[in-house]
C-alpha cells in the first residue's frame, strides 16, 4: 500500500462498500468515484475530480468538515478530507484503489467489461479479507 490512511483490508472494505451501494447495477470503476462515495458516507461535501490530464486530480471542497464534531471525537470525514488535500497522498490512495480494483477483478470479486463493473457473488460473500 502506498497510502498511509488505510491498510489492505480497510481499502477492501471501502471498495466493497462502493460496489454494494451500486449493486445490482453496473458501476463506474474509476477510483475517484469509489473515493467520492467514501467521502459522502462521512458526510463530506468534498469531491475528488479528475482534471482530464492523466492521473491528475483536484479535491473540490466547498464546506470542509470541522475537526471535532462533536468535540473530543475525531471525525473520519475530517481526517479523510485532510489526507486528500495533499496531492501526493491523494495520488497514493487513488493508485491503491485502482490496483486493488484490478486485483479484485482478476480474483473474481468484480466482473468488468466495456459497460462497467459489477459485484459478483464472491464480493457479496466475502465481508472482510482478514476474518
Backbone as ProteinMPNN parsed JSONL, in Angstrom:
{"seq_chain_A": "XXXXXXXXXXXXXXXXXXXXXXXXXXXXXXXXXXXXXXXXXXXXXXXXXXXXXXXXXXXXXXXXXXXXXXXXXXXXXXXXXXXXXXXXXXXXXXXXXXXXXXXXXXXXXXXXXXXXXXXXXXXXXXXXXXX", "coords_chain_A": {"N_chain_A": [[0.839, -1.177, 0.0], [0.531, 2.145, -0.883], [-0.707, 4.335, 0.235], [-1.199, 5.903, 3.449], [-3.36, 5.88, 5.051], [-5.266, 3.806, 5.005], [-5.181, 0.269, 5.587], [-4.716, -2.837, 3.753], [-7.07, -4.322, 4.128], [-8.876, -2.403, 5.078], [-9.014, -0.782, 2.83], [-10.106, -2.627, 1.05], [-12.646, -2.938, 2.233], [-13.666, -0.391, 1.781], [-13.778, -0.277, -1.053], [-15.459, -2.452, -1.49], [-17.829, -1.551, -0.22], [-18.557, 0.458, -1.99], [-19.194, -0.977, -4.403], [-21.283, -2.584, -3.455], [-23.14, -0.635, -2.801], [-23.837, 0.254, -5.314], [-24.867, -2.046, -6.437], [-27.73, -3.776, -7.712], [-26.712, -2.758, -10.055], [-24.62, -1.758, -12.825], [-21.432, -0.394, -12.214], [-19.335, 2.531, -12.2], [-15.965, 2.133, -12.42], [-13.995, 3.902, -11.762], [-11.392, 5.122, -9.716], [-11.785, 7.596, -8.479], [-14.584, 7.826, -8.283], [-15.144, 5.792, -6.461], [-13.767, 6.698, -4.188], [-15.14, 9.087, -3.789], [-17.641, 8.196, -2.919], [-16.909, 7.226, -0.422], [-16.208, 9.604, 0.846], [-18.729, 10.845, 0.87], [-20.131, 9.065, 2.527], [-19.146, 9.806, 4.936], [-20.3, 12.188, 5.457], [-19.195, 14.292, 3.999], [-18.796, 17.073, 1.842], [-16.915, 17.221, -0.034], [-15.273, 16.502, -3.151], [-13.406, 14.33, -5.222], [-11.964, 15.111, -8.169], [-11.235, 14.421, -11.528], [-8.816, 16.021, -13.541], [-8.651, 15.721, -16.192], [-6.182, 15.444, -17.291], [-3.787, 12.901, -17.502], [-3.904, 11.025, -14.656], [-4.052, 13.235, -12.969], [-5.676, 14.986, -10.373], [-8.106, 16.938, -8.543], [-9.11, 18.21, -5.349], [-12.17, 19.178, -4.614], [-13.747, 21.239, -2.365], [-16.201, 22.686, -0.84], [-17.344, 23.08, 1.692], [-15.6, 22.387, 4.221], [-15.308, 19.755, 6.654], [-15.599, 20.196, 10.139], [-12.97, 19.889, 12.543], [-13.511, 18.565, 15.073], [-16.378, 16.98, 15.66], [-18.965, 15.689, 17.222], [-17.318, 17.712, 19.858], [-14.122, 16.434, 20.96], [-14.202, 14.04, 19.648], [-12.718, 12.316, 17.09], [-13.317, 12.921, 13.79], [-13.8, 10.891, 11.062], [-14.374, 11.77, 8.494], [-13.257, 14.338, 8.472], [-10.545, 13.68, 8.813], [-10.119, 12.205, 6.464], [-10.658, 14.16, 4.479], [-8.566, 15.97, 5.076], [-6.347, 14.343, 4.548], [-6.699, 13.869, 1.803], [-6.362, 16.387, 0.8], [-3.748, 16.782, 0.337], [-1.799, 16.524, -2.472], [0.009, 14.433, -3.215], [-0.634, 12.396, -1.364], [-3.307, 11.979, -2.071], [-2.951, 11.014, -4.666], [-1.596, 8.633, -4.053], [-3.557, 7.091, -2.66], [-5.528, 6.867, -4.608], [-4.137, 5.427, -6.525], [-3.715, 3.043, -5.11], [-6.391, 2.198, -4.8], [-7.061, 1.761, -7.475], [-5.26, -0.336, -8.125], [-6.097, -2.323, -6.284], [-8.725, -2.678, -7.165], [-8.238, -3.765, -9.711], [-7.014, -6.166, -8.937], [-9.16, -7.34, -7.6], [-10.905, -7.777, -9.712], [-9.411, -9.611, -11.211], [-9.345, -11.732, -9.368], [-11.975, -12.485, -9.212], [-13.896, -11.116, -7.673], [-15.156, -8.944, -8.709], [-16.92, -8.325, -11.693], [-15.942, -7.181, -14.795], [-16.459, -5.342, -17.78], [-16.79, -3.788, -21.047], [-18.951, -2.141, -20.517], [-18.897, -1.503, -17.822], [-18.465, -2.185, -14.312], [-19.394, -4.772, -11.979], [-20.492, -6.128, -8.865], [-19.696, -9.469, -7.913], [-20.98, -12.68, -6.826], [-19.047, -13.571, -5.124], [-17.906, -11.231, -4.033], [-20.103, -10.334, -2.634], [-20.252, -12.292, -0.684], [-17.771, -12.31, 0.705], [-16.969, -10.61, 3.339], [-14.81, -9.445, 4.579], [-11.238, -9.312, 4.249], [-9.626, -10.233, 6.199], [-10.906, -11.739, 8.096]], "CA_chain_A": [[0.0, 0.0, 0.0], [1.246, 3.413, -0.904], [-1.371, 5.289, 1.124], [-0.944, 5.673, 4.867], [-4.617, 6.023, 5.771], [-5.957, 2.513, 5.061], [-4.444, -0.95, 5.285], [-5.344, -3.506, 2.613], [-8.438, -4.713, 4.441], [-9.662, -1.172, 5.116], [-9.249, -0.366, 1.45], [-11.053, -3.602, 0.513], [-13.981, -2.603, 2.745], [-14.064, 0.831, 1.093], [-14.149, -0.645, -2.433], [-16.632, -3.334, -1.378], [-18.99, -0.711, 0.079], [-18.928, 1.149, -3.23], [-19.874, -1.897, -5.321], [-22.556, -2.994, -2.858], [-24.051, 0.508, -2.907], [-24.275, 0.304, -6.717], [-25.492, -3.324, -6.8], [-27.332, -4.7, -8.756], [-26.428, -2.028, -11.289], [-23.231, -1.634, -13.256], [-20.795, 0.748, -11.565], [-18.14, 3.158, -12.749], [-14.867, 1.626, -11.596], [-12.973, 4.938, -11.568], [-11.031, 5.286, -8.308], [-12.378, 8.833, -7.965], [-15.98, 7.533, -7.926], [-15.1, 4.967, -5.26], [-13.362, 7.575, -3.092], [-16.204, 10.069, -3.55], [-18.662, 7.57, -2.075], [-16.369, 7.191, 0.94], [-16.37, 10.963, 1.383], [-20.161, 11.053, 1.11], [-20.506, 8.244, 3.684], [-18.7, 10.511, 6.14], [-20.96, 13.5, 5.429], [-18.329, 15.299, 3.407], [-19.252, 17.631, 0.566], [-15.744, 17.226, -0.904], [-15.26, 15.597, -4.296], [-12.168, 14.155, -5.964], [-12.338, 15.325, -9.566], [-10.155, 14.286, -12.499], [-8.606, 17.249, -14.32], [-8.592, 15.362, -17.604], [-4.813, 15.067, -17.577], [-3.532, 11.563, -16.993], [-3.557, 10.868, -13.26], [-4.161, 14.459, -12.172], [-6.972, 15.198, -9.734], [-8.278, 18.048, -7.613], [-10.083, 17.999, -4.283], [-13.08, 20.312, -4.507], [-14.35, 21.155, -1.04], [-16.854, 23.956, -0.531], [-17.647, 23.161, 3.128], [-14.806, 21.39, 4.956], [-15.82, 19.258, 7.93], [-14.883, 20.703, 11.311], [-12.089, 18.862, 13.112], [-14.172, 17.768, 16.103], [-17.825, 17.1, 15.522], [-18.939, 16.652, 18.326], [-15.983, 17.877, 20.451], [-13.355, 15.325, 21.519], [-14.336, 12.836, 18.829], [-12.072, 12.513, 15.799], [-14.247, 12.648, 12.712], [-13.075, 10.296, 9.942], [-14.551, 12.638, 7.326], [-12.252, 15.393, 8.575], [-9.241, 13.048, 8.575], [-10.063, 11.865, 5.046], [-10.518, 15.417, 3.731], [-7.218, 16.487, 5.3], [-5.428, 13.453, 3.833], [-6.876, 14.052, 0.363], [-5.981, 17.736, 0.387], [-2.364, 16.67, -0.113], [-1.828, 15.924, -3.812], [0.734, 13.157, -3.24], [-1.441, 11.42, -0.626], [-4.481, 11.689, -2.903], [-2.469, 10.145, -5.745], [-1.28, 7.313, -3.496], [-4.768, 6.321, -2.353], [-6.183, 6.554, -5.88], [-3.348, 4.353, -7.134], [-4.02, 1.824, -4.349], [-7.754, 1.777, -5.152], [-7.001, 1.215, -8.836], [-4.575, -1.629, -8.067], [-6.968, -3.277, -5.593], [-9.842, -2.943, -8.068], [-7.735, -4.686, -10.739], [-6.833, -7.464, -8.279], [-10.49, -7.885, -7.324], [-11.414, -8.269, -10.996], [-8.633, -10.817, -11.527], [-9.678, -12.788, -8.416], [-13.384, -12.846, -9.316], [-14.775, -10.36, -6.779], [-15.846, -7.972, -9.559], [-16.951, -8.619, -13.125], [-15.785, -5.939, -15.55], [-16.444, -5.387, -19.239], [-16.818, -2.446, -21.646], [-20.065, -1.359, -19.971], [-18.601, -1.114, -16.449], [-18.131, -3.252, -13.367], [-20.476, -5.151, -11.07], [-20.119, -7.091, -7.828], [-20.039, -10.873, -8.126], [-21.421, -13.313, -5.583], [-17.886, -13.664, -4.228], [-17.806, -9.973, -3.308], [-21.219, -10.299, -1.698], [-19.995, -13.254, 0.388], [-16.532, -12.045, 1.452], [-17.153, -9.325, 4.028], [-13.516, -8.909, 5.006], [-10.127, -10.164, 3.822], [-8.845, -10.657, 7.355], [-11.637, -12.564, 9.081]], "C_chain_A": [[0.881, 1.237, 0.0], [0.614, 4.413, 0.06], [-1.099, 4.911, 2.575], [-2.214, 5.763, 5.706], [-5.33, 4.689, 5.982], [-4.972, 1.371, 4.869], [-5.199, -1.676, 4.165], [-6.782, -3.903, 2.906], [-9.358, -3.495, 4.512], [-9.985, -0.676, 3.722], [-10.228, -1.325, 0.765], [-12.474, -3.262, 0.954], [-14.533, -1.353, 2.062], [-14.556, 0.508, -0.321], [-15.402, -1.524, -2.423], [-17.904, -2.523, -1.129], [-19.491, -0.008, -1.184], [-19.723, 0.219, -4.162], [-21.204, -2.393, -4.764], [-23.586, -1.875, -2.941], [-24.629, 0.6, -4.331], [-25.084, -0.928, -7.131], [-27.009, -3.215, -6.75], [-27.015, -4.028, -10.095], [-24.938, -2.009, -11.59], [-22.666, -0.341, -12.683], [-19.634, 1.278, -12.4], [-16.978, 2.742, -11.858], [-13.75, 2.655, -11.388], [-12.664, 5.092, -10.083], [-11.636, 6.552, -7.687], [-13.821, 8.599, -7.511], [-16.044, 6.74, -6.625], [-14.755, 5.832, -4.043], [-14.433, 8.611, -2.768], [-17.343, 9.481, -2.723], [-18.186, 7.512, -0.62], [-16.498, 8.57, 1.592], [-17.831, 11.22, 1.755], [-20.635, 10.278, 2.343], [-20.115, 8.905, 4.998], [-19.183, 11.96, 6.146], [-20.067, 14.62, 4.922], [-18.939, 15.792, 2.102], [-18.1, 17.684, -0.439], [-15.902, 16.208, -2.028], [-13.855, 15.525, -4.872], [-12.559, 14.174, -7.437], [-11.108, 15.18, -10.445], [-10.046, 15.573, -13.304], [-8.59, 16.974, -15.816], [-7.184, 15.003, -18.046], [-4.536, 13.75, -16.874], [-3.07, 11.576, -15.534], [-3.684, 12.105, -12.399], [-5.579, 14.642, -11.65], [-6.928, 16.451, -8.882], [-9.221, 17.591, -6.514], [-10.908, 19.273, -4.197], [-13.822, 20.188, -3.186], [-14.906, 22.517, -0.639], [-17.055, 24.156, 0.971], [-16.857, 22.095, 3.896], [-15.46, 21.011, 6.288], [-14.965, 19.836, 9.053], [-14.102, 19.564, 11.963], [-12.787, 17.978, 14.138], [-15.669, 18.009, 16.031], [-18.467, 15.814, 16.028], [-17.541, 16.756, 18.933], [-15.437, 16.576, 21.034], [-13.508, 14.009, 20.759], [-13.695, 13.121, 17.478], [-13.022, 12.057, 14.701], [-13.469, 12.11, 11.515], [-13.23, 11.115, 8.667], [-13.525, 13.753, 7.31], [-10.871, 14.829, 8.236], [-9.078, 12.737, 7.088], [-9.898, 13.115, 4.189], [-9.098, 15.975, 3.857], [-6.191, 15.66, 4.53], [-5.492, 13.721, 2.327], [-6.503, 15.45, -0.115], [-4.522, 17.779, -0.059], [-2.336, 15.893, -1.441], [-1.138, 14.565, -3.878], [-0.057, 12.065, -2.521], [-2.662, 11.004, -1.434], [-4.085, 10.758, -4.044], [-2.18, 8.741, -5.263], [-2.54, 6.486, -3.264], [-5.515, 5.971, -3.638], [-5.457, 5.42, -6.6], [-3.614, 3.014, -6.437], [-5.417, 1.297, -4.692], [-7.768, 1.145, -6.536], [-6.366, -0.18, -8.837], [-5.449, -2.691, -7.394], [-8.159, -3.652, -6.476], [-9.428, -3.94, -9.151], [-7.533, -6.085, -10.157], [-8.186, -8.122, -8.041], [-11.156, -8.411, -8.594], [-10.732, -9.595, -11.327], [-9.037, -11.993, -10.648], [-11.172, -13.122, -8.374], [-14.331, -12.161, -8.341], [-15.676, -9.402, -7.565], [-15.799, -8.477, -10.993], [-16.874, -7.287, -13.855], [-15.809, -6.23, -17.044], [-16.512, -3.952, -19.759], [-17.909, -1.55, -21.078], [-19.792, -0.847, -18.562], [-18.291, -2.325, -15.601], [-19.312, -3.522, -12.447], [-19.956, -6.183, -10.073], [-20.533, -8.495, -8.251], [-20.504, -11.449, -6.791], [-20.254, -13.451, -4.6], [-17.723, -12.386, -3.413], [-18.924, -9.855, -2.277], [-20.942, -11.181, -0.476], [-18.803, -12.904, 1.275], [-16.592, -10.646, 2.065], [-15.833, -8.649, 4.396], [-12.421, -9.845, 4.514], [-9.339, -10.706, 4.994], [-9.612, -11.518, 8.341], [-12.257, -13.774, 8.43]], "O_chain_A": [[1.835, 1.355, 0.77], [1.313, 5.245, 0.638], [-0.809, 3.756, 2.888], [-2.15, 5.725, 6.935], [-5.935, 4.471, 7.033], [-4.033, 1.484, 4.081], [-6.215, -1.176, 3.683], [-7.632, -3.828, 2.018], [-10.498, -3.554, 4.052], [-11.093, -0.207, 3.46], [-11.08, -0.892, -0.01], [-13.401, -3.292, 0.145], [-15.732, -1.268, 1.795], [-15.622, 0.966, -0.733], [-16.295, -1.352, -3.253], [-18.936, -2.775, -1.751], [-20.696, 0.103, -1.41], [-20.793, 0.586, -4.649], [-22.151, -2.601, -5.522], [-24.774, -2.137, -3.13], [-25.785, 0.983, -4.511], [-25.889, -0.865, -8.061], [-27.537, -2.608, -5.818], [-27.05, -4.673, -11.142], [-24.108, -2.221, -10.706], [-23.344, 0.687, -12.669], [-19.038, 0.555, -13.198], [-17.015, 2.982, -10.651], [-12.677, 2.311, -10.893], [-13.585, 5.183, -9.272], [-11.961, 6.567, -6.5], [-14.236, 9.114, -6.472], [-16.905, 6.993, -5.783], [-15.384, 5.707, -2.992], [-14.615, 8.975, -1.607], [-17.948, 10.185, -1.914], [-18.973, 7.725, 0.303], [-16.859, 8.675, 2.764], [-18.123, 11.749, 2.827], [-21.45, 10.781, 3.116], [-20.683, 8.603, 6.048], [-18.567, 12.836, 6.753], [-20.176, 15.762, 5.367], [-19.527, 15.015, 1.35], [-18.283, 18.139, -1.568], [-16.575, 15.189, -1.874], [-13.184, 16.55, -4.998], [-13.371, 13.368, -7.892], [-10.056, 15.748, -10.148], [-11.057, 16.15, -13.704], [-8.521, 17.906, -16.618], [-7.004, 14.333, -19.063], [-5.013, 13.523, -15.762], [-1.989, 12.072, -15.218], [-3.442, 12.031, -11.194], [-6.553, 14.477, -12.384], [-5.858, 16.957, -8.543], [-10.036, 16.691, -6.72], [-10.417, 20.317, -3.766], [-14.45, 19.165, -2.912], [-14.176, 23.385, -0.162], [-16.948, 25.278, 1.466], [-17.386, 21.022, 4.187], [-16.08, 21.842, 6.953], [-13.746, 19.947, 8.921], [-14.532, 18.411, 11.933], [-12.663, 16.755, 14.076], [-16.153, 19.107, 16.308], [-18.502, 14.862, 15.248], [-16.66, 15.976, 18.572], [-16.186, 15.735, 21.532], [-12.992, 12.978, 21.191], [-14.087, 14.066, 16.794], [-13.475, 10.912, 14.705], [-12.577, 12.786, 11.002], [-12.316, 11.152, 7.843], [-12.978, 14.081, 6.257], [-10.121, 15.429, 7.466], [-8.015, 12.98, 6.517], [-9.083, 13.127, 3.267], [-8.5, 16.399, 2.868], [-5.27, 16.213, 3.929], [-4.46, 13.791, 1.659], [-6.345, 15.67, -1.316], [-4.109, 18.708, -0.753], [-2.792, 14.752, -1.514], [-1.641, 13.646, -4.524], [-0.142, 10.937, -3.007], [-3.013, 9.825, -1.481], [-4.812, 9.814, -4.354], [-2.472, 7.767, -5.956], [-2.588, 5.311, -3.629], [-6.081, 4.883, -3.741], [-6.09, 4.558, -7.21], [-3.724, 1.979, -7.093], [-5.604, 0.091, -4.856], [-8.41, 0.117, -6.748], [-6.88, -1.097, -9.478], [-5.534, -3.823, -7.872], [-8.553, -4.817, -6.526], [-10.184, -4.857, -9.471], [-7.848, -7.08, -10.811], [-8.341, -9.325, -8.255], [-11.896, -9.393, -8.542], [-11.39, -10.574, -11.679], [-9.074, -13.131, -11.118], [-11.589, -13.961, -7.575], [-15.474, -12.596, -8.199], [-16.793, -9.093, -7.152], [-14.778, -8.988, -11.452], [-17.647, -6.372, -13.572], [-15.256, -7.226, -17.51], [-16.314, -3.006, -18.997], [-17.802, -0.325, -21.149], [-20.391, 0.143, -18.142], [-17.898, -3.372, -16.116], [-20.121, -2.637, -12.169], [-19.094, -7.001, -10.395], [-21.581, -8.689, -8.866], [-20.429, -10.786, -5.757], [-20.458, -13.449, -3.386], [-17.43, -12.453, -2.219], [-18.715, -9.338, -1.18], [-21.351, -10.85, 0.636], [-18.827, -13.176, 2.476], [-16.307, -9.644, 1.408], [-15.762, -7.425, 4.508], [-12.651, -11.046, 4.377], [-8.467, -11.556, 4.809], [-9.038, -11.985, 9.324], [-12.905, -14.574, 9.104]]}, "name": "protein", "num_of_chains": 1, "seq": "XXXXXXXXXXXXXXXXXXXXXXXXXXXXXXXXXXXXXXXXXXXXXXXXXXXXXXXXXXXXXXXXXXXXXXXXXXXXXXXXXXXXXXXXXXXXXXXXXXXXXXXXXXXXXXXXXXXXXXXXXXXXXXXXXXX"}
